């Protein structure tokens, strides 16, 4: 599909290509929808195979941010950025150049950390623009949103367990986590503290070693992760990992993790999971804790308020799953419907013109 066709199909407002040859910057900023507020979403630094792959990723991610904010009840739109290249070659000058491009959008897009970008990177971006969140507390920010993301995912897993098994208690339940980096590790801690049995899969052996030392558990090879017998499969790394080629082999009744765009093909794979009676917590619903944290930062609210709001992901996930069951929808279709209804209602209010 041609790039402009992708943009049209997903109904984006604006896509910007950012380039600085001298500093090696190649980036794309996508703003999906600003009905509810400015587009907010992290900046991902990734060595894509080509610019088409990067564009497809940023378009899907930014659209997901629109829906994430809408379902979470936040007054934000959807945006996302990707920087194309080897993260090991990242420099402060490159991040500052990226910040200049963010500044040029005048607040329509607000950035934050994401895959392979950090709190330090956001502090650097802050030198060029105010439109950045997730900066350090010493300069007025909320810091890394990862802990809020992990806490929200933990609450979402509890909601799924209650719907499927009748109790939200994680004690004695087996959870297989794919990716125990920043968010996956913190999710593992919540689960371990709650008495869950843990299984890990990660291409980074350092991550595996740390998780085993701190929490115990087992390790499975990534090639057989999806066939692991467990109560919950928690994808916490890259997206596109659930698809028609592995769904038939899934032996877990629940899929609930922090990764974005878990399904390779949203409509097809959500339907296949539903047909197999696998409960799927839509990724943008269950991983909204990070967005909730940076929204609290924008509002000047304390960290405690962000964690209280992230805890409500338990109720939101249950609401989505119950709506799906009541209306005969996939869980993804149910969450999409909730998001679109809220956006449409706000758009209708905005069209009102008082005499």
Residue pairs with C-beta under 8 A, 6 or more apart in sequence:
1 9
3 52
3 55
6 55
6 56
6 59
7 15
7 59
10 32
10 59
10 60
10 63
11 32
11 33
11 63
12 30
12 31
12 32
12 33
12 59
12 62
12 63
13 31
13 32
13 33
13 34
14 30
14 31
14 108
15 28
15 29
15 30
15 31
15 55
15 58
15 59
16 28
16 29
16 30
16 31
16 101
16 105
17 27
17 28
18 25
18 26
18 27
18 28
18 29
18 97
18 98
18 101
19 25
19 26
19 27
20 94
20 97
23 91
23 93
23 94
23 97
24 85
24 89
24 91
24 94
25 83
25 94
25 97
25 98
26 51
26 83
26 84
26 85
27 43
27 81
27 82
27 83
27 84
27 98
27 101
28 51
28 54
28 55
28 58
28 81
28 82
28 84
29 58
29 79
29 80
29 81
29 101
29 102
29 105
29 109
30 58
30 59
30 61
30 62
30 79
30 80
30 81
31 39
31 62
31 77
31 78
31 79
31 105
31 108
31 109
32 39
32 59
32 62
32 63
32 65
32 66
32 77
32 78
32 79
32 80
33 39
33 63
33 66
33 77
33 78
33 343
34 77
34 108
35 77
35 343
35 346
35 347
35 350
36 66
36 69
36 70
36 74
36 75
36 76
36 77
36 342
36 343
36 346
37 69
37 74
37 75
37 76
37 77
38 76
38 77
38 79
38 107
38 108
38 109
38 110
38 131
39 62
39 65
39 66
39 76
39 77
39 78
39 79
39 80
39 108
39 109
39 110
40 65
40 69
40 76
40 77
40 78
40 79
40 109
40 110
40 111
40 112
40 133
40 291
40 294
40 295
40 298
41 61
41 62
41 65
41 78
41 79
41 80
41 81
41 109
41 110
41 111
41 112
41 114
41 291
42 80
42 81
42 111
42 112
42 113
42 114
42 115
42 117
42 134
42 290
43 80
43 81
43 82
43 83
43 98
43 111
43 112
43 113
43 114
43 117
43 121
43 125
44 57
44 58
44 61
44 80
44 81
44 82
44 83
44 114
44 115
44 116
44 117
45 82
45 83
45 85
45 87
45 90
45 114
45 115
45 116
45 117
46 54
46 57
46 82
46 83
46 84
46 87
46 115
46 116
47 84
47 85
47 86
47 87
48 54
48 57
48 82
48 84
51 84
54 82
54 84
57 82
57 239
57 261
58 80
58 81
58 82
60 239
60 261
61 80
61 82
61 260
61 261
62 78
62 79
62 80
63 78
64 78
64 80
64 260
64 261
64 283
64 284
65 76
65 77
65 78
65 79
65 80
65 284
65 291
66 77
66 78
66 339
66 343
67 78
67 284
67 335
67 336
67 339
68 78
68 284
68 285
68 287
68 288
68 291
69 75
69 76
69 77
69 78
69 288
69 291
69 295
70 338
70 339
70 340
70 342
70 343
71 284
71 285
71 288
71 316
71 320
71 335
71 338
71 339
71 342
72 285
72 288
72 291
72 292
72 309
72 313
72 316
73 342
74 291
74 292
74 295
76 291
76 295
79 108
79 109
79 110
79 111
80 114
81 98
81 102
81 109
81 111
83 90
83 94
83 98
83 117
87 116
90 116
90 117
90 121
92 124
95 117
95 121
95 124
95 125
96 124
96 125
96 127
96 128
97 128
98 111
98 125
99 111
99 124
99 125
99 126
99 127
99 128
99 129
99 132
100 128
100 129
102 109
102 110
102 111
102 125
102 128
102 129
102 131
102 132
103 128
103 129
103 130
103 131
105 131
107 131
109 131
110 131
110 132
110 133
110 298
111 122
111 125
111 131
111 132
111 133
112 122
112 132
112 133
112 134
112 145
112 290
112 294
113 119
113 121
113 122
113 134
113 144
113 145
118 144
119 134
119 135
119 136
119 141
119 143
119 144
122 132
122 133
122 134
122 135
122 141
123 135
123 136
123 139
125 132
126 132
126 135
126 139
133 141
133 142
133 145
133 294
133 297
133 298
134 141
134 142
134 143
134 144
134 145
134 293
134 294
134 297
135 141
135 142
135 143
136 143
137 143
141 297
142 293
142 294
142 296
142 297
142 303
142 306
144 182
145 289
145 290
145 291
145 293
145 294
146 182
146 183
146 186
146 290
147 186
147 293
148 289
148 290
148 292
148 293
148 306
148 307
148 310
149 183
149 186
149 258
149 287
149 289
149 290
149 293
150 183
150 184
150 186
150 187
150 189
150 190
150 258
150 289
151 186
151 190
151 289
151 307
151 310
151 311
152 286
152 287
152 288
152 289
152 290
152 292
152 310
152 311
152 313
153 183
153 187
153 234
153 236
153 256
153 257
153 258
153 286
153 287
153 289
153 313
154 170
154 187
154 190
154 191
154 194
155 310
155 311
155 312
155 313
155 314
155 317
156 256
156 281
156 285
156 286
156 287
156 313
156 314
156 316
156 317
157 170
157 175
157 191
157 232
157 234
157 254
157 256
157 281
157 286
158 168
158 169
158 170
158 314
159 168
159 281
159 313
159 314
159 315
159 317
159 318
159 321
160 232
160 254
160 256
160 279
160 281
160 317
160 321
161 167
161 168
161 169
161 170
161 173
161 231
161 232
161 254
162 168
162 318
163 279
163 318
163 321
163 322
164 253
164 254
164 279
165 231
168 314
169 194
169 195
170 191
170 194
170 195
170 196
171 194
171 195
171 196
172 195
172 196
172 197
173 196
173 197
173 231
173 232
174 196
174 197
174 198
174 199
174 229
174 230
174 231
174 232
175 191
175 196
175 197
175 198
175 199
175 230
175 231
175 232
175 233
175 234
176 198
176 199
176 200
176 201
176 220
176 225
176 228
176 230
176 232
176 233
176 234
176 252
177 184
177 187
177 188
177 198
177 199
177 200
177 201
177 211
177 234
177 236
177 257
178 184
178 201
178 202
178 222
178 225
178 233
178 234
178 235
178 236
178 237
178 241
178 257
178 259
179 201
179 202
179 207
179 235
179 236
179 237
179 238
179 259
180 188
180 200
180 202
180 207
180 208
180 210
180 211
180 236
181 202
181 204
181 207
181 236
181 237
183 236
183 258
183 287
184 202
184 207
184 234
184 236
184 237
184 257
184 258
185 207
185 210
185 211
187 234
187 236
187 257
187 258
188 198
188 200
188 211
188 214
188 215
188 217
189 214
189 215
191 198
192 198
192 214
192 215
192 216
197 217
198 211
198 215
198 216
198 217
198 218
199 217
199 218
199 219
199 220
199 228
199 230
200 207
200 208
200 211
200 212
200 217
200 218
200 219
200 220
201 219
201 220
201 221
201 222
201 225
202 208
202 211
202 222
202 237
203 222
208 219
211 217
212 219
220 228
225 233
226 233
226 241
226 242
226 246
226 249
226 250
227 246
227 249
227 250
227 251
228 251
228 252
229 251
229 252
230 251
230 252
231 252
231 253
231 254
232 252
232 254
232 255
232 256
233 250
233 252
233 254
233 255
233 256
233 257
234 255
234 256
234 257
234 258
235 241
235 242
235 255
235 257
235 258
235 259
235 262
236 257
236 258
236 259
237 259
238 259
239 259
239 260
239 261
239 262
239 283
240 261
240 262
240 263
240 264
241 259
241 262
241 264
242 250
242 255
242 262
242 263
242 264
242 269
242 273
243 263
243 264
243 265
243 269
244 264
244 265
244 268
244 269
244 272
247 269
247 272
247 273
247 276
247 278
248 276
250 276
250 278
252 278
253 277
253 278
253 279
254 278
254 279
254 280
254 281
255 262
255 273
255 278
255 279
255 280
255 281
256 279
256 280
256 281
256 286
256 317
257 283
257 286
257 287
258 283
258 286
258 287
259 283
259 287
260 283
260 284
260 287
261 283
262 280
262 283
263 269
263 270
263 280
263 283
263 332
266 332
267 332
267 333
270 280
270 330
270 331
270 332
270 333
271 330
273 280
273 330
274 280
274 324
274 330
274 331
279 321
279 331
280 330
280 331
280 332
281 317
281 320
281 321
281 331
282 320
282 331
282 332
282 335
284 335
285 313
285 316
285 317
285 320
285 335
286 313
286 317
288 310
288 313
288 316
289 310
289 313
292 306
292 309
292 310
293 303
293 306
293 310
295 306
296 302
296 303
296 305
296 306
296 309
297 306
319 338
320 331
320 334
320 335
320 338
321 331
321 334
323 329
323 334
323 337
323 338
324 330
324 331
324 333
324 334
327 334
329 337
